[in-house]
């Protein structure tokens, strides 16, 4: 699953921390500008359930 998050640096860090606590995270993209001041966008790719032998679903 791909999750898009927008916010300030502090909001992104907090959201990523909370998502990592619940879901297995495969990768986090670099910060992308949104055109608004002090607001960034990041994409998080979550891994499948750990019981599926680690296969990724795209």
C-alpha angles and dihedrals in degrees: 000000000000118000123194119204128184127190146088122315092264093048092049093049092050094047093048090049092051093046092049089054091058107028133038104249118212100185144347120212125227119269113279125199116243100195093252120102116264092359123118136181127219133179122216122198111204122208123235122264110296091239092068093077094254099292115153121226115210 
